[in-house]
Structure formats: C-alpha cells, structure tokens
Amino acid sequence: MKYYLIAGEASGDLHASNLMKAIKAKDTQAEFRFWGGDLMQQVGGTLVKHYRDLAFMGFLEVLLNLRTILKNITLCKEDINAFKPDVLIFIDYPGFNMRIAHWAKLRGIPTHYYISPQLWAWKENRIKAIKRDVDKMYVILPFEKDFYEKKHSFPVHFVGHPLLDAIADREQIHPDDFKKANNLDDRPIIALLPGSRKQEIKKLLNVMLTMLPKFPEYQFVIAGAPSQEFEFYKPFIGSKDVSYIANKTYDLLSVAHAAIVTSGTATLETALFKVPEVVCYKGNWVSYQIAKRIITLKYISLVNLIMDREVVTELIQGECNSKKLEIELRKILDKNHREHLFMEYYRLEQILGGRGASQKTADLIISSNKH
C-alpha cells in the first residue's frame, strides 16, 4: 500500500518513524511519502518537506508566517494528489493537518489520525471537524478515550504511549562511556532541555544557564535539538562552563541526575527516564496572554496532566526566573524529594498502559484498509 504521512515537529518525527517501521514489518510492499524529519527518512521513502521548515509556535508567530503556511498547505495538497495514497496518516500537528484532513475527506482519501490534537486543552470545538474529516483516531493518553467517547460520542482506539517503546527499544549506554565519549567530567549531570523551536530556546536557555554558578558541584549539559544547528546555541553559551550535545537527548537523560525541561513532550520523556525535573515555560507575551484566556487546563506538563495533580513543579512565564528556578532545582536534588518523585514516575508509567503503541496502530491502519 501507499502511505502518506504528515508530522510537523521532532516528537512527530520520532513517533511516525516507529509507526513506519511497524507498518513495514506487516506490509512489505509499503511505499512511504511524508512530511517529517531525519528519523522518518532513515526508515525509507520520500521526504517532501522537513519539519524544521514548518514549526511556528504561538499565535503571533503563526500570524507572521501565514503566507508560508498557506503555501505549504497548497504544496501538500498538490503532492498528495500526485502520489495518490491508499491512506493518509496525520501525526499531531493539528493546525496544518486538520486543513488537509478536510480537503482529503472530500476526495475520498482514507484519513487516519495518530496522536490526537489536544482538544481537551483548547479548541474543543475542533471535535466537529474531527468527527467530519477523520475516519480513524488513535489516542495515546488514557484520559483521551473518555474525552472522545463519553463526552463527544466519537469512537477512538487507545493504543498506549509510543514513548514507552521508543525508550525501551533504545540501545543502553553506560554513564562512564557516555561521559568519556562526550568529554564530560565525573560530576553528576544536570540536563538542560530548552525545547526544539527557536522561540522556546531564546526565551528559556538564558534563564536555565543562570544556574551554572549556583551549582558548581554539578556539570550542566544542553540537549541540542535535531532541528537546530550548533551555531544557533553559540551566542547563549559564550565562554560559560556548559557542555552541548546534539541529537543524543535520550542518552543524556539516561545518565542525568536531574533536568530543567521546557514544557512539551520532553517533560514526559524525562519522567519515563526517572529523572527528577523542573518544568519551565515562557512564551511570547502576546501569545501567552491569548493562551491564558482560552486554555482551561490546570497544568502545562504532560506528567501533571496525566496524573491529574502536581507531581513536577511548573514555572510558568513570570515565575520562570533565576530565583524560583534555583529553589526548585535544590528541591529535586534533595534525596527525600527524589525518592518521592521516583515512586510517582512508576505510577505514571503504569497509567500509560504498556508497550506496543506503534504495532497496535500499524495493525489497525492496515486491517481497516483491507475492508
């Protein structure tokens, strides 16, 4: 079969690549064409556009880049038309994907959505478009099934969280080997994950780096995002005593003692590696003011949302400052606090429903197309 996939960011690239591997194992004739990234490219097929050219974050940023976004939508439609896929698979990235879904549905192309848009956070009225334009929805968070089925009478498949597979399947690395390979010293590591988008990194990395002189007994390591070049990080780093390691976030988390993490998928990844973390968020002022008025969630981190209580501390907007960050970082370095966090992380993992998300989704997509 011919599969057309659309992923618009780093996490989508990861989950789409694992889904493609699972599809390939079932359908040896699988032909892929996609919008995504390097991981999808490694599986095989044709990359149409890289997600680094697609990631616009926040209301103001989207507005400023509207012409580019509309051009991309037109290009995508033309490309799907030319490829004539048997199935169209959307991976999160709703602003773009929902437009394509509406267009595709009118043309009778089967539409599958893997990793639901976060309607429960905002834009709940998108449910009408999903019911109209999406043939099959595969959700990865346990509360999403109730949200869709009980609240909105729309049947979905809960497949479990793909991060459980991505983390379990990776090659293990010994902390000493990691430190040696990356020219690190013997001090415990505090990982800095400032996000993957330029806007996030600009807002958060400077605040994170103010922790360096306050914790000399630790070494700080920046997790470089696959979507950004080292040149972008250089002005922030300057002559500071901080290391930079690109494209090895999982290896870094597997050996880290603690982490400061930008809100997003990385908060959950960090928890699944059992690393105590402080979560930070700082957006464009205009975008934040708009978001604050339309998003009704109690929490911004996936860890707290899934657990439905504050497990990890969230420092949002004005709260995300050096003083508060130092206080919270000292807390997660304390032995008793760490032990409590580890227990919470184990409970979180149980709630997420076990491994096999990519395999389950691949099976469902392939079998639905046979009928």
Helices and strands as residue ranges (DSSP letters): E 2-7, H 10-26, E 31-36, H 38-43, E 46-50, G 51-53, H 59-64, H 66-83, E 87-91, H 94-106, E 111-114, G 124-126, H 127-133, E 136-139, H 142-146, I 147-151, H 152-152, E 157-158, H 162-168, H 175-181, E 189-193, H 198-209, G 212-214, E 219-224, H 230-237, E 243-246, H 249-255, E 258-262, H 265-272, E 277-281, H 285-294, H 302-307, E 313-316, G 317-319, H 322-333, H 335-351, H 357-370
